[in-house]
Amino acid sequence: MSIKSSIKETAGATEEELGEAMHNDKMAEKGRRLRNEGRVGNGKMPKVTKVGSEK
């Protein structure tokens, strides 16, 4: 588990949530991609559900 991957996952999750709150699908998708990069870097499975479907 690397610090860089953890930061990417956290920043991506924040950007994804902010994009969802602002109804900005492009921002939410960008956040999801960054979040998944961090998850894969930490040895976790990427999130594959549609952005905003976990509410």
N, C-alpha and C positions, 0 to 999 in steps of 0.2 A: 504494500500500500504506500503510494507516494504522496507527498504533500501537494505536488502540482496537480495530480489527478483529483485529490480531495477538493482542492480549490476550484478546479474546473467543474466538478459535480455540484458544488454548493452555488457557485456563480450561475451556472446553467439553470439550476432549479429556481433560483431567485428571478432570473430573467424570464423563465417560462411562466412562473406565477404572475409576474407583473404584466406580461403580455396577455395572459388570460384575463386578468382584472381590467385591463384597458381595452379588451376586445380587439387586440392586435395579433392576428393569427401569425403573421410573419415573424414578429418578435418571439412569440411563444414557440414556434418551430425552431428558431435559431437557438433559443435557450435549451430546448430539448436535445438538439444536436450536441451542444456543448456539454450538457449534463451526461449524455450517453458516452461521450469521449472520456469523461472523468470516470464513469462507472466501469467502462471496459479497462481503463488504466489501472483500476483498483481490483480487477479480477471479478467484477460483478456482471451480471447479464444486463444488457441495455433495456431500457423501457421501450416497449413496442406498441403499447396502447395509443389510441388517438389522443392528441393533446387536448386536455380539458375533460377527459372522460372519467377522471377519478373523483369527481365531485359527488 
